[in-house]
Amino acid sequence: MPSITREEVAHLARLARIELSDDELDHLAPQLDQIIGLVGQVSEVAADDIPPTSHALPISNVMRPDENVPCLTPEQALSGAPAAEQQRFRVPRILDEEA
């Protein structure tokens, strides 16, 4: 397997707009090369009869199922509003005109 070069790391850093010093490039090139090698080893071990997993233990959705229920009418929704007009809430402005 070809190793990743210092120049390739510098190119990747430029693409990601990350500024790296010469020392960082020298330090990262062998680390990235090792990571790529380890990913290759995992790929070799992965068998077709083993399902992909994201967790060691099985998990299930803990949320309740969706159920259709009647929603509030505009009058019910606005019943506690101090200053409702034309079926809307009046709230103070939080954004400037420039925004």
C-alpha positions as CSV (number, residue, x, y, z in Angstrom):
1,M,0.0,0.0,0.0
2,P,1.5,3.4,-1.0
3,S,2.1,5.7,1.9
4,I,0.6,9.2,2.1
5,T,3.2,11.8,1.4
6,R,3.9,15.1,3.2
7,E,2.8,16.9,0.0
8,E,-0.5,15.1,-0.1
9,V,-1.1,16.1,3.5
10,A,-0.3,19.7,2.6
11,H,-2.7,19.5,-0.4
12,L,-5.5,18.1,1.8
13,A,-4.8,20.9,4.4
14,R,-5.1,23.5,1.6
15,L,-8.4,22.0,0.4
16,A,-9.7,22.1,4.0
17,R,-8.4,25.6,4.4
18,I,-6.3,24.5,7.4
19,E,-3.0,26.1,7.9
20,L,-0.3,23.6,9.0
21,S,3.3,24.3,9.9
22,D,6.2,22.2,8.5
23,D,6.4,20.4,11.8
24,E,2.7,19.6,11.8
25,L,3.0,18.3,8.2
26,D,5.9,16.0,9.2
27,H,4.0,14.8,12.2
28,L,0.6,14.2,10.5
29,A,1.8,12.4,7.3
30,P,2.8,9.2,9.1
31,Q,-0.3,9.3,11.4
32,L,-2.6,9.6,8.4
33,D,-0.7,6.8,6.6
34,Q,-1.2,4.6,9.7
35,I,-4.9,5.4,9.9
36,I,-5.4,4.5,6.2
37,G,-3.5,1.3,6.8
38,L,-5.7,0.4,9.8
39,V,-8.9,1.1,7.9
40,G,-7.6,-1.2,5.2
41,Q,-7.1,-4.0,7.8
42,V,-10.6,-3.6,9.1
43,S,-11.9,-3.8,5.5
44,E,-10.1,-7.1,5.0
45,V,-11.6,-8.6,8.1
46,A,-15.1,-7.5,7.5
47,A,-17.1,-10.4,6.2
48,D,-20.3,-10.5,4.1
49,D,-22.2,-12.5,6.7
50,I,-21.6,-9.9,9.5
51,P,-24.2,-7.2,9.4
52,P,-23.0,-3.6,9.7
53,T,-23.6,-2.2,13.2
54,S,-23.5,1.2,14.8
55,H,-23.7,0.0,18.4
56,A,-22.5,-3.0,20.3
57,L,-25.9,-3.5,21.9
58,P,-29.2,-3.5,20.0
59,I,-31.1,-0.3,20.5
60,S,-34.7,0.6,19.7
61,N,-36.6,3.9,19.3
62,V,-37.7,5.1,22.7
63,M,-40.2,7.6,21.4
64,R,-43.9,7.1,21.5
65,P,-45.6,6.3,18.2
66,D,-47.1,9.2,16.3
67,E,-50.8,9.5,16.7
68,N,-53.2,12.0,15.0
69,V,-55.0,14.1,17.6
70,P,-57.2,17.1,17.1
71,C,-55.3,20.4,17.1
72,L,-56.2,23.7,18.8
73,T,-58.5,26.1,17.0
74,P,-57.1,29.6,16.5
75,E,-59.5,30.8,19.2
76,Q,-58.2,28.2,21.7
77,A,-54.6,29.0,20.8
78,L,-55.1,32.7,21.3
79,S,-57.3,32.5,24.3
80,G,-54.5,33.3,26.8
81,A,-52.8,35.9,24.6
82,P,-52.9,39.5,26.0
83,A,-52.8,41.2,22.6
84,A,-54.0,39.0,19.8
85,E,-55.2,40.6,16.6
86,Q,-56.2,39.0,13.3
87,Q,-55.5,35.5,14.7
88,R,-51.8,36.3,15.4
89,F,-49.7,37.0,18.5
90,R,-48.3,40.5,18.8
91,V,-44.7,40.2,20.0
92,P,-41.9,42.8,20.4
93,R,-39.5,43.2,17.5
94,I,-36.3,41.4,18.1
95,L,-34.5,42.0,14.8
96,D,-33.4,45.4,13.4
97,E,-34.6,46.6,10.1
98,E,-31.1,46.1,8.7
99,A,-31.1,42.4,9.4
